[in-house]
Amino acid sequence: MAINTVKPGETRLGWIGTGVMGSSMAGHLMDAGFSMTVYNRTKEKAQALIDKGAKWADSPREVAEAADVIFTIVGFPEDVHEVILGEDGLLSGADSGAVIVDMTTSDPSLAVEIDEMAKEKGVHSIDAPVSGGDVGAKNAALSIMIGGEQDVVDTLNPCWEAMGKTIVYQGPAGSGQHTKMVNQTLIATNMIGVCEALLYGHKAGLDLPTVLKSVGSGAAGSWSLSNLGPRIMDNNFDPGFFVEHFIKDMGLALAEAKRMGLCLPGLALAHQLYLSVQAQGHGRDGTHALQLALANMAGVDWKKR
């Protein structure tokens, strides 16, 4: 299937999902000169983009009818299924030659299913989950992990470059999602270390910002420590990425691991700990709210320390 060259000012873009990350990402594409049609379940969350010049659509189907390339970044695999494969989804309105790019962290097998069904309609499908959270989205510095047909992926370079800094093609359909599972597995266990280390430092009576100066740039350093560590110290648990979505991601990775016959005990432990975070009422906080659950287990009131 041929694909037209993607150019600002010529290619019509569509966007579904204007949450914490999606709104910034779509905004960068508009800043790059692309026209945009948007849809979100809650219209108010798309208002900033509408004020910026985006057109509103009343359904995913209407977005597809108005766009050549449509991006989605929603919450859960069931949401992906609905907005792409549902009765009023993107595939019901997409023309032959259109491109659907799902940037949600979702089920690799669903990415393959979407690709197969899209091909039956002459539509291209790409799975391109991202890492970098709200900061990466705002700064157009995301890591984008991409699966699908490479010629289609390459044609979308003007879009990738408007949203991300690390753009890597991983392989055929589903490969982007599998790579994101690797990413989330790395983050999950690292967050345990970050939170437990800060809890230890506090209990030992250390000044945590001073501690961070020593450990943040050495072998113990990590993105989570440098970026989320200060938020934890400041009791700022606003979401760059929701706990409930991270639980979903870990569940997907564990299900894929089980299918492949892999035992991942560290990931399983992190999943259980994050279920505790959610049970304590922090499902809509950022992933670094793990600190609150671990502190509670240790008998420490972190916010009043």
C-alpha positions as CSV (number, residue, x, y, z in Angstrom):
1,M,0.0,0.0,0.0
2,A,1.4,3.4,-1.0
3,I,1.4,6.3,1.4
4,N,1.4,9.9,0.6
5,T,4.3,12.2,1.7
6,V,3.5,13.7,5.1
7,K,4.0,17.5,5.1
8,P,2.9,20.3,7.4
9,G,0.3,22.5,5.7
10,E,-0.8,19.6,3.4
11,T,-1.3,16.5,5.5
12,R,-4.5,16.6,7.6
13,L,-4.0,15.2,11.1
14,G,-6.5,13.8,13.6
15,W,-5.9,13.3,17.3
16,I,-7.9,11.3,19.9
17,G,-7.0,11.6,23.6
18,T,-6.2,15.0,25.0
19,G,-5.1,14.1,28.5
20,V,-2.0,14.8,30.5
21,M,0.3,13.9,27.6
22,G,-1.9,13.9,24.5
23,S,-2.8,17.6,24.7
24,S,0.9,18.7,24.6
25,M,1.8,16.2,21.9
26,A,-1.0,17.4,19.6
27,G,-0.1,21.0,20.3
28,H,3.5,20.4,19.1
29,L,2.1,19.0,15.8
30,M,0.0,22.1,15.4
31,D,3.0,24.3,16.2
32,A,4.9,22.4,13.4
33,G,2.2,23.6,10.9
34,F,-0.2,20.7,10.8
35,S,-4.0,21.2,10.7
36,M,-5.7,19.2,13.4
37,T,-9.1,17.6,14.1
38,V,-9.6,16.4,17.7
39,Y,-11.9,14.2,19.7
40,N,-11.9,13.4,23.4
41,R,-14.6,11.8,25.6
42,T,-14.6,15.0,27.7
43,K,-14.7,18.0,25.3
44,E,-13.5,20.4,27.9
45,K,-10.1,18.7,28.0
46,A,-9.7,19.4,24.3
47,Q,-10.6,23.1,24.6
48,A,-7.1,24.4,24.7
49,L,-6.4,22.7,21.3
50,I,-9.7,24.0,19.9
51,D,-8.7,27.5,21.1
52,K,-5.4,27.0,19.3
53,G,-7.2,26.3,16.0
54,A,-8.1,22.6,16.1
55,K,-11.4,21.5,14.7
56,W,-13.7,19.4,17.0
57,A,-15.2,16.1,15.9
58,D,-18.1,14.3,17.7
59,S,-16.7,10.8,17.3
60,P,-13.6,8.9,16.3
61,R,-15.2,8.1,13.0
62,E,-15.6,11.8,12.2
63,V,-11.9,12.4,13.0
64,A,-11.0,9.7,10.5
65,E,-13.3,11.2,7.9
66,A,-11.5,14.5,8.3
67,A,-7.8,13.3,8.5
68,D,-5.1,11.5,6.5
69,V,-3.1,10.5,9.6
70,I,-4.8,9.9,13.0
71,F,-3.1,9.6,16.3
72,T,-4.6,8.0,19.4
73,I,-3.3,8.1,23.0
74,V,-6.0,6.9,25.4
75,G,-6.2,5.0,28.7
76,F,-6.6,1.3,28.4
77,P,-6.6,-1.5,25.7
78,E,-10.4,-1.5,25.8
79,D,-10.4,2.2,25.0
80,V,-8.0,1.6,22.1
81,H,-10.3,-1.2,20.8
82,E,-13.3,1.1,21.0
83,V,-11.8,4.2,19.3
84,I,-10.2,2.2,16.5
85,L,-12.2,-1.0,16.0
86,G,-15.6,0.0,17.5
87,E,-18.8,0.6,15.6
88,D,-18.1,4.3,15.4
89,G,-14.3,3.9,15.5
90,L,-11.5,5.1,13.2
91,L,-11.6,2.2,10.8
92,S,-15.3,2.8,10.1
93,G,-14.4,6.2,8.7
94,A,-10.8,5.9,7.4
95,D,-10.2,6.1,3.7
96,S,-7.8,3.7,1.9
97,G,-4.2,5.0,2.4
98,A,-4.9,6.6,5.7
99,V,-2.6,6.0,8.7
100,I,-3.7,5.2,12.2
101,V,-1.0,5.6,14.9
102,D,-1.8,4.3,18.4
103,M,0.6,5.9,20.9
104,T,-1.2,4.4,23.9
105,T,0.7,1.8,25.9
106,S,-1.5,-1.2,25.1
107,D,-1.6,-4.9,24.4
108,P,1.0,-6.1,21.8
109,S,-1.6,-8.6,20.5
110,L,-4.1,-5.9,20.0
111,A,-1.6,-3.9,18.0
112,V,-1.3,-6.9,15.7
113,E,-5.1,-7.3,15.5
114,I,-5.5,-3.7,14.5
115,D,-2.8,-4.0,11.9
116,E,-4.5,-7.0,10.3
117,M,-7.9,-5.4,10.2
118,A,-6.5,-2.1,8.9
119,K,-4.8,-3.9,6.0
120,E,-8.1,-5.4,5.0
121,K,-9.4,-1.8,4.5
122,G,-6.2,-0.6,2.8
123,V,-5.3,1.4,5.9
124,H,-1.8,1.6,7.5
125,S,-1.5,0.9,11.3
126,I,1.4,1.9,13.5
127,D,1.9,1.2,17.2
128,A,4.1,3.9,18.8
129,P,3.9,4.0,22.6
130,V,6.0,6.7,24.3
131,S,8.1,7.2,27.4
132,G,8.9,10.5,29.2
133,G,5.7,11.4,31.0
134,D,4.2,14.8,31.2
135,V,7.6,16.6,31.1
136,G,8.7,14.7,28.0
137,A,5.4,15.5,26.3
138,K,5.6,19.2,27.2
139,N,9.2,19.5,26.1
140,A,8.8,17.4,22.9
141,A,11.4,15.1,24.3
142,L,9.6,11.8,24.3
143,S,11.1,8.4,23.5
144,I,9.0,6.9,20.8
145,M,9.1,3.1,20.3
146,I,7.6,2.2,16.9
147,G,6.2,-0.9,15.3
148,G,4.7,-1.3,11.9
149,E,5.8,-1.0,8.2
150,Q,9.1,0.8,8.1
151,D,8.3,2.8,4.9
152,V,5.2,4.2,6.6
153,V,7.1,4.9,9.8
154,D,9.8,6.8,7.8
155,T,7.1,8.9,6.0
156,L,5.8,10.1,9.4
157,N,9.2,11.5,10.4
158,P,8.0,15.2,10.5
159,C,5.4,14.1,13.1
160,W,7.8,12.0,15.2
161,E,10.3,14.9,15.2
162,A,7.7,17.3,16.5
163,M,6.9,15.2,19.5
164,G,10.0,13.3,20.5
165,K,13.8,13.2,20.8
166,T,14.5,9.5,20.7
167,I,12.7,7.9,17.8
168,V,13.5,4.3,17.2
169,Y,11.9,1.8,14.8
170,Q,11.6,-1.6,16.5
171,G,10.1,-3.9,13.9
172,P,6.8,-5.1,12.6
173,A,3.3,-4.6,14.2
174,G,3.4,-5.1,18.0
175,S,7.1,-4.4,18.3
176,G,6.6,-0.9,19.7
177,Q,4.3,-2.2,22.4
178,H,6.7,-5.1,23.3
179,T,9.5,-2.5,23.7
180,K,7.3,-0.4,25.9
181,M,6.8,-3.5,28.1
182,V,10.6,-3.6,28.5
183,N,10.6,0.0,29.4
184,Q,7.9,-0.3,32.0
185,T,9.6,-3.4,33.6
186,L,12.7,-1.3,34.0
187,I,10.8,1.6,35.6
188,A,8.7,-0.5,37.9
189,T,11.6,-2.0,39.9
190,N,13.6,1.2,39.7
191,M,10.8,3.1,41.4
192,I,10.9,0.7,44.3
193,G,14.6,1.5,44.8
194,V,14.1,5.3,44.5
195,C,11.3,5.3,47.0
196,E,12.9,2.9,49.5
197,A,16.2,4.9,49.3
198,L,14.5,8.2,50.1
199,L,12.6,6.6,52.9
200,Y,15.9,5.2,54.3
201,G,17.6,8.6,54.0
202,H,14.7,10.3,55.8
203,K,14.7,7.7,58.7
204,A,18.4,8.1,59.0
205,G,18.0,11.9,59.6
206,L,19.7,13.0,56.4
207,D,18.9,16.1,54.3
208,L,17.4,14.5,51.2
209,P,18.3,17.2,48.7
210,T,21.9,17.0,49.9
211,V,21.8,13.3,49.5
212,L,20.6,13.6,46.0
213,K,23.6,15.7,45.1
214,S,25.8,12.8,46.0
215,V,23.9,9.9,44.6
216,G,22.1,11.3,41.6
217,S,25.0,11.5,39.2
218,G,26.7,8.3,40.0
219,A,26.0,4.6,39.3
220,A,22.8,4.9,41.4
221,G,21.4,7.7,39.3
222,S,18.3,7.3,37.1
223,W,15.7,9.4,35.3
224,S,13.2,8.6,38.1
225,L,15.6,9.6,40.8
226,S,16.5,12.9,39.1
227,N,13.1,13.9,37.9
228,L,10.7,12.3,40.4
229,G,12.9,12.4,43.5
230,P,12.5,16.1,44.0
231,R,8.8,15.9,43.5
232,I,8.6,13.2,46.2
233,M,10.7,15.4,48.6
234,D,8.3,18.3,47.9
235,N,5.2,16.2,48.4
236,N,4.1,16.9,44.9
237,F,2.4,13.7,43.7
238,D,0.6,15.3,40.7
239,P,0.5,12.8,37.8
240,G,3.0,12.8,35.0
241,F,1.7,9.3,34.6
242,F,-1.2,7.8,36.6
243,V,-0.7,5.0,39.0
244,E,-3.8,3.2,37.6
245,H,-2.3,3.3,34.1
246,F,1.0,2.0,35.3
247,I,-0.8,-0.9,37.0
248,K,-2.4,-1.6,33.6
249,D,1.0,-1.6,31.9
250,M,2.5,-4.0,34.4
251,G,-0.4,-6.3,34.1
252,L,0.1,-6.3,30.3
253,A,3.8,-7.1,30.7
254,L,3.1,-9.9,33.2
255,A,0.4,-11.4,30.9
256,E,2.9,-11.3,28.0
257,A,5.6,-12.8,30.2
258,K,3.3,-15.6,31.2
259,R,2.4,-16.3,27.5
260,M,6.1,-16.6,26.8
261,G,6.8,-18.8,29.8
262,L,8.9,-16.1,31.6
263,C,9.1,-15.7,35.4
264,L,9.5,-12.0,36.3
265,P,9.3,-11.9,40.1
266,G,10.6,-8.3,40.5
267,L,7.9,-7.0,38.2
268,A,5.3,-9.1,40.0
269,L,6.4,-7.5,43.3
270,A,6.2,-4.0,41.9
271,H,2.7,-4.8,40.5
272,Q,1.5,-5.9,44.0
273,L,3.0,-2.8,45.6
274,Y,1.3,-0.5,43.2
275,L,-2.0,-2.3,43.8
276,S,-1.5,-1.2,47.4
277,V,-0.9,2.4,46.3
278,Q,-4.2,2.3,44.4
279,A,-6.0,0.7,47.3
280,Q,-4.8,3.6,49.5
281,G,-6.6,6.0,47.2
282,H,-3.7,7.2,45.0
283,G,-4.8,5.6,41.7
284,R,-5.0,9.0,40.0
285,D,-1.7,10.3,41.5
286,G,1.6,10.0,39.8
287,T,3.7,6.8,39.8
288,H,6.0,8.3,42.4
289,A,3.1,8.1,44.9
290,L,4.5,4.7,45.6
291,Q,6.5,6.6,48.3
292,L,3.3,7.2,50.2
293,A,2.4,3.5,50.3
294,L,5.9,2.4,51.3
295,A,6.0,5.1,54.0
296,N,2.6,3.9,55.3
297,M,3.9,0.3,55.5
298,A,6.9,1.6,57.5
299,G,4.7,3.7,59.9
300,V,6.0,7.0,58.5
301,D,3.6,9.9,57.7
302,W,5.6,11.1,54.7
303,K,3.6,14.3,54.1
304,K,4.0,15.3,57.7
305,R,7.7,14.2,58.2
